[in-house]
């Protein structure tokens, strides 16, 4: 299922964020592992009971390029500890570098999707957004207010190998790590 189908209220900013994460993962969020864990714990505590629209069985949502979003609201009852989530996140950030040329190629694919009508956003709006984004030298960006208000995103971008490892352990009957 595409992200646009899963999250129909995605704005251009959210699509560009997705492309950015697909290329660079989430390393921009990590000053050090301990600070990352503190931030993760605070974010998880803030979720308390606010899991509207989260499919409890859907812990990992693929974003391509061997990466996925580990949904914090879906980990309760899975045996996945926050320290483990943080380690997945830190390890992924350390192993993924990405590059601007590849990001630009992916943004061109996004442009082609808008042009072909595969996405419900105008090519002109995307063009305007990307002009500003490029002038800013492609920084990490936040989700749009519409996306945040409607979907309440809380996740960490991690390597898909962790999802695959979990799935293999789950099918073997052991889920705690």
C-alpha positions in Angstrom: 0.0 0.0 0.0 1.4 3.4 -0.9 1.9 6.0 1.7 -0.5 8.3 -0.1 -3.2 5.6 0.1 -2.4 4.9 3.8 -2.3 8.6 4.7 -4.6 10.4 2.2 -4.1 13.8 3.9 -0.4 13.8 3.2 0.8 17.2 2.0 3.7 17.8 -0.3 5.9 18.5 2.7 5.1 15.0 4.1 6.0 13.4 0.8 9.3 15.2 0.6 10.0 14.2 4.2 9.3 10.6 3.2 11.8 10.9 0.3 14.3 12.5 2.6 14.0 9.7 5.2 14.2 7.1 2.4 17.6 8.6 1.5 19.1 9.7 4.8 17.1 7.7 7.4 16.8 9.6 10.7 20.4 10.4 11.7 19.7 14.1 11.8 17.8 13.5 15.1 20.7 11.9 17.0 23.1 14.0 19.0 24.2 11.0 21.0 22.6 7.6 21.9 21.6 8.7 25.5 19.9 11.9 24.3 18.1 9.9 21.6 16.8 7.5 24.2 15.6 10.3 26.5 13.8 11.9 23.6 12.3 8.5 22.7 11.0 7.9 26.2 9.4 11.3 26.4 7.7 10.9 23.1 6.5 7.4 24.0 5.1 8.7 27.4 3.3 11.5 25.5 1.5 8.8 23.4 -0.2 7.3 26.5 -3.6 6.2 25.1 -3.3 8.3 22.0 -3.1 5.5 19.4 -6.1 6.5 17.2 -5.7 5.0 13.8 -2.7 2.8 14.7 -3.0 -0.8 13.7 -1.5 -2.7 16.7 -0.1 -5.5 14.5 1.6 -3.0 12.2 4.8 -2.2 14.0 6.9 -1.6 10.9 5.8 0.3 7.8 8.2 0.1 4.9 9.5 3.3 3.3 11.8 1.8 0.7 15.5 1.7 0.3 15.8 -1.0 3.0 14.2 1.2 5.6 11.0 1.3 7.6 9.2 3.4 10.2 8.9 1.6 13.5 5.6 2.8 14.9 5.9 3.6 18.6 2.2 3.4 19.3 2.2 -0.2 18.0 5.0 -1.6 20.2 2.9 -2.2 23.3 2.6 -5.9 24.0 5.2 -6.8 21.4 8.1 -7.3 23.8 10.1 -4.6 22.0 11.7 -2.4 24.6 12.4 1.3 24.1 16.1 0.7 24.6 15.9 -1.8 21.7 14.0 0.7 19.5 16.7 3.3 20.3 19.5 0.9 19.4 17.8 0.1 16.1 17.5 3.8 15.4 21.1 4.7 16.4 22.6 1.7 14.5 20.6 2.7 11.4 21.6 6.3 11.6 25.3 5.3 11.9 25.1 3.0 8.9 23.2 5.2 6.5 24.7 8.3 5.0 22.7 9.0 1.8 23.7 11.7 -0.7 22.2 14.8 -2.3 22.5 13.6 -5.8 20.4 10.5 -5.0 17.9 12.7 -3.0 17.5 14.9 -6.1 16.9 11.9 -8.3 14.2 10.7 -5.9 12.6 14.1 -5.9 12.5 13.9 -9.7 10.6 10.7 -9.3 8.2 12.5 -7.0 7.8 15.2 -9.6 7.0 12.6 -12.3 4.4 11.0 -10.1 2.7 14.4 -9.6 2.9 15.0 -13.4 1.4 11.6 -14.2 -1.4 12.2 -11.7 -0.3 9.3 -9.4 -0.4 11.7 -6.5 -3.1 14.3 -5.8 -0.8 17.3 -5.7 -0.2 19.8 -8.4 3.1 19.9 -10.2 3.1 23.7 -9.7 2.8 23.3 -5.9 5.5 20.7 -5.8 7.7 22.9 -8.0 7.3 25.9 -5.7 7.9 23.7 -2.6 11.1 22.2 -4.1 12.5 25.6 -5.2 12.4 26.8 -1.6 13.6 23.4 -0.3 16.6 23.4 -2.7 17.5 27.0 -1.8 17.6 25.8 1.8 20.0 23.0 0.8 17.6 20.2 1.5 17.3 20.2 5.3 15.5 17.6 7.3 11.9 18.8 7.6 9.0 18.1 9.9 5.6 16.7 9.0 3.0 19.2 8.0 0.5 20.5 10.6 -2.3 18.6 8.7 -0.4 15.4 8.9 0.6 15.8 12.6 -3.0 16.8 13.6 -4.6 13.9 11.7 -2.1 11.1 12.0 -0.1 11.9 15.2 3.1 10.4 13.9 5.4 8.8 16.4 8.0 6.5 14.9 11.7 5.9 14.3 13.3 5.2 11.0 15.1 1.9 11.2 16.8 -0.6 8.9 14.3 -3.2 7.5 16.6 -5.9 8.8 15.2 -5.3 12.3 11.7 -5.9 11.0 12.8 -9.0 9.2 14.6 -10.3 12.3 11.5 -9.6 14.4 9.3 -11.4 11.9 11.5 -14.4 11.9 11.6 -14.5 15.7 7.9 -14.0 15.9 7.2 -16.9 13.6 9.6 -19.0 15.8 7.6 -18.1 18.9 10.1 -15.8 20.7 9.4 -12.1 20.6 11.3 -10.4 23.5 14.4 -8.5 22.6 
